[in-house]
Amino acid sequence: MKNNKNLVTLSQKEGGLIYSIVSVLPYLIMFVVVAVLIVADKEYSTKSYYTYITYLIPQIASLTALIYICMRQRTSVITLCSVKRTSPVYLGLGVVLIVGLLFGVGYFNELFVTFLESVGLGLTVPSVPNSSPVQFILSLIIIGVLAPVLEELIFRGAILNSLNGLKTYQSLILGGVLFALFHQNPAQLLYQGIVGACLTYLALKSGSVLPSVLAHLFNNLFIIITNAYFLGVEFYN
């Protein structure tokens, strides 16, 4: 990415603005949505559609941030986020990497979660409704496709673009930390941090956001499908 002369370079201030939008805007949208639901359906919090709304809102915020920064820079998402062809080796490496993280780092994340619980921190585990074909399809679309694509365009695209002047290890640390904090769940903190750093490195080495998008897609789709059809598989993440 750093050597792409056609790339529109964002400042770190602009990167911080993007991160602020994707972190704060979901709360503002959720406030409006909940206010409407309280009037329309007082038992909304027990309904499965509410779960999908909570997953969809961050994606709306991410899309809003991308549209805003592209309009501000007068450029396209493809240029801004380095959506371009790269070696198939990096695409394959991304899938291999995410499989290793799923079955490797996830175990250590479980140890981390156990430690947090031992000191009295109550944790919630994200749930994915899969009890019907419609719910399964919605999970595939919202969580399996939209979330990884938009999150990668934000973190390994626009935000990584704004870290252009930093050393590689600094970009990896920030990429991991910001990605972990974005998910706002202590139970996922360690795993998401490591995944964020690894995908950042993959994007830097490949010069494209596509390998990290593919890896993230594989991660989410694989978990959704195995949770629906292979309940005995445990990822600890």
Residue pairs with C-beta under 8 A, 6 or more apart in sequence:
1 7
1 82
1 160
1 161
1 164
1 203
1 204
1 207
1 208
2 164
2 204
3 207
4 82
4 84
4 207
6 79
7 79
7 80
7 82
7 161
8 73
8 75
8 79
8 80
8 161
9 161
9 162
9 164
10 18
10 69
10 73
10 80
10 158
10 161
10 162
10 164
11 162
12 162
12 163
12 165
13 162
14 69
14 72
14 162
15 158
15 159
15 161
15 162
15 163
16 162
17 69
18 65
18 69
18 154
18 158
18 159
18 162
19 159
19 178
19 182
21 61
21 64
21 65
21 68
22 58
22 61
22 62
22 65
22 154
22 182
23 181
23 182
25 60
25 61
25 64
25 65
26 57
26 58
26 60
26 61
29 57
29 60
29 61
30 54
30 57
33 53
33 57
34 44
37 44
37 50
38 44
41 47
44 50
48 129
48 131
48 135
51 127
51 129
52 129
52 138
52 139
52 142
55 142
55 143
55 147
56 142
56 146
58 147
59 142
59 146
59 147
59 150
62 150
62 151
62 153
62 154
63 150
65 154
65 158
66 77
66 80
66 81
66 150
66 153
66 154
66 158
69 80
69 158
70 76
70 77
70 80
73 80
77 83
77 153
77 157
78 84
80 157
80 158
80 161
81 153
81 156
81 157
81 158
81 161
81 209
82 157
82 161
82 203
82 207
82 208
82 209
83 153
83 157
83 208
83 209
83 210
84 207
84 208
84 210
85 208
85 210
86 206
86 207
86 208
86 210
86 211
87 206
90 202
90 205
90 206
90 208
90 211
91 210
91 211
91 214
93 202
93 211
94 199
94 202
94 211
94 212
94 214
94 215
94 218
95 214
95 215
95 218
97 198
97 202
97 215
98 195
98 215
98 216
98 218
98 219
99 218
101 191
101 194
101 195
101 198
101 219
101 237
102 219
102 222
102 223
102 235
102 237
103 235
105 190
105 191
105 194
105 195
105 237
106 191
106 235
106 236
106 237
107 236
108 190
109 188
109 190
109 191
109 236
109 237
110 236
110 237
112 189
112 190
113 123
113 186
113 187
113 236
116 123
116 186
116 187
117 123
121 186
123 185
123 186
123 187
124 185
124 187
125 187
126 185
126 188
128 139
128 143
128 223
128 224
128 227
129 135
129 138
129 139
130 136
130 139
130 224
130 227
130 228
136 224
136 228
139 224
139 228
140 221
140 224
143 220
143 224
144 217
144 220
144 221
144 224
145 217
145 220
145 221
147 220
148 213
148 216
148 217
148 219
148 220
149 213
149 216
149 217
151 179
151 182
151 216
152 199
152 209
152 212
152 213
152 216
153 209
153 213
155 175
155 178
155 179
155 182
155 196
155 199
155 200
156 175
156 199
156 200
156 202
156 203
156 209
156 212
156 213
157 203
157 209
159 175
159 178
160 171
160 175
160 200
160 203
160 204
163 170
163 171
163 174
163 175
166 174
168 201
168 204
171 200
171 204
172 197
172 200
172 201
173 197
175 196
175 197
175 199
175 200
176 192
176 193
176 194
176 195
176 196
176 197
176 198
176 200
177 193
177 196
178 196
179 192
179 193
179 195
179 196
179 197
179 199
179 200
180 188
180 189
180 190
180 192
180 193
180 196
182 192
183 189
183 192
188 237
191 237
195 219
199 212
199 215
199 216
200 212
202 211
202 212
202 215
203 209
203 211
203 212
223 235
226 233
226 235
227 233
